[in-house]
Amino acid sequence: MSASRHLVSAALLGLVVAGAAQAQVLGKITASATTVKVGEPVTITANIDVLNANYCGFVVGFGDGSFKDGVSDVNTPVPLVLTKTYDKPGSYHVTLGGKNVQNHPNCGGQERAVDITVTGTAAPAAKGGAAKAAAPTCEAGWKMSGKPNAKTGAFTCAAKAGTAFPSAKPQCQGDLSYFENAKKGQYGCKP
């Protein structure tokens, strides 16, 4: 092979490597506890390694057949923080993988995982139906924006833009995820 072909091949390889280096890739997935009791919430944090302003899609699999799609872009800060409650004892392999979501190409990198062990027995159902979750409250200096969604539990707390977000993040129930929006002065839990 001629020297000029070697240079062209090396230049093309450099472009491919540079292009790969600019993509967002799957980061670490962690759980607030790796052993919990049935009905006890566990916080799962899914990180995306942001290497530049690109965007990508991903999915968190909870190991029980349920999933939560997510995106990473300039309007959606990462990490994605989720709260999950398991209703049966067992071992759950929680995964973070790339997925095309909302026109976002899948995040690169190998699938990440964390294992959660759930102990105890399922609590008996409350008479007259399921127990109601406690109504969400906003931290001091913040006010509820509208009414919480009675069906999903989603809610938004609002204050003047620039107000410091609470250091203690609320626990989002079910498949809801915590969010913050500094420009609008909002935080809360959303689907």
N, C-alpha and C positions, 0 to 999 in steps of 0.2 A: 504494500500500500504506500502511496506517495506521501510525502510530508504534508502537502496541502490537504489531503483527505484526512489525515490524522488531526490536523487543526480543525477542520470542519466537524469531524466526529466529536472532538473534545468540546467544541463550542456548543454543539447541539446537546450533548450530555450536560453541560453546565446550565443551559436554559431549562432543561427538564428538571434538574435538581433544584434550581432557583425557583421554578414554578411550584414544585412540591413543598419547598420551604415556606412559601407564602400562604399555604392553605391552613385552615384551622384544623386541629386534630383533637381526638378524644383525650381528655385528661384523666384525672383520678376520680373514682366514685367512692364515697365514704358513707358510713352510717354512724349515727350518734351512739349507737350501742349495737353489738353483734349478737347479744342475747337479750331478748325481751319476753314479756309475758303476753299471752293472748289478750288483745284489746288495748295493749299499751302502745302509744304512738312512738315511732322511731323516725328520726329526721335523716333523710337521704340527700346527700349533696353531690350533684353531677357537675364536674368541671370540664371546660373546654379550654385547651391551650390556645389562646388568641395570639397569633404571630403577626397579624396586621389587620386591616379593616375588612378582610373577607368575611363571608358569612357561611353558615352551614346548618344542617339539620341533624337531629339525633333522637334516640328513643331510650327511655329507661324502662326496663322490664323488671317487674317486682317479684318474679319467680312464682307467682300464683296464677298466672294467665292474664294479668292486667298489665297495662302499659301506659306510659305518659310520653307523648311526643314533645319535643322542644326544639327551639331554634336559637342560634347565636348570631347576632348582628348588632349594628350600632344602636338600634332601638330596644334590644333585649339583652340586658347585661347578664353575664354568667358569673358565678355558678347558678345553676337551677337548684333551688332548695325545695324539697318535697317532704311531706309528712305522710307516712303510711301506717296503717293499723291492720294487723293480721287477725283474722277471727278463728284460725285453726292452728294448733301446734304443728311444728315440723321445721324442716330446713328449707330456706328460700335463697336461691341463687339470684341476686339482684345484678342486672347487667346494664351497661352503658354502651350503645352501639350507634354507628352512623346510619342515617335514614334520610331519604329525600322528604322534606316537610315544607309545605307552603312555598313551593318553588325554590327552596334552599337545597343545594346539593348536599349529599351526606358528608358529615365530618369524616376526616381521614383517620387512620391509625387502627390499631388492634382493639377489639372489644375489651372493655374493662369490667371488673366484677367485684362484688363483695358478698359474703355469705352471712345470712342472718338466721339465727336459731330462735324459734318461738316456742316457749314452754307454757305449761298449764293446760287448762281445759277451757273450751268456749263457755262464756258466761251465758246463763239462760236468758231467753228473751224476756223483756219487761212485760208485765201484764198490760194489755190495752195497746200494744205496739211497742216500737222502739223508743228508747229514752231520747228526749230532745237534747241536742247539744247546747251548751251554754252560749248565750248571745255574745258575739264578739264585742270587745271594747277597744277604744283608741287610747293611746298614751296621752299624758298631760300635754296640752298645747296642740293637740290634734282633735278633729271632730269627724264623726261618721259622715261620709258623703252619701246621701241617700239612705235607703234601707238595705240591710243585709239580705241577700237572696235566701229566702226560707227553704228553697228546694236544695240548693247546692252548698249553702253556707258562705258563698263568696261575699266579700265586703271590701270597702275602700275607706281609708282614713285620709283626711286632707288637712293641710295647713298652708301657710304662705310658702312660696317657693324659697328654698334656702334654709328652711327649718331643719334642724338636725334630726335625722331618723333615730328612732329608739334603738338603744343598744340591745335590748331583749326583743328578738323578733317573735311575732306571734306564731303559734303552732297552727298550721293550716291543716284542715281535716280532709280525709279521703284523698281524692285525686287533685285537690287544689294545690297551687304553688304560691309561695311568697313572692311579692314583687315590690319594687321601689321605683318611683319616677321623680327624680330631683327637679326636672323642669316644671312639672305640674304640681309638685308638692304633695305627692300621694304615696301611700303604701297600703298593703293589705294582702288578701288571698284571692286568687282568681283561678278559673279552670285552665 
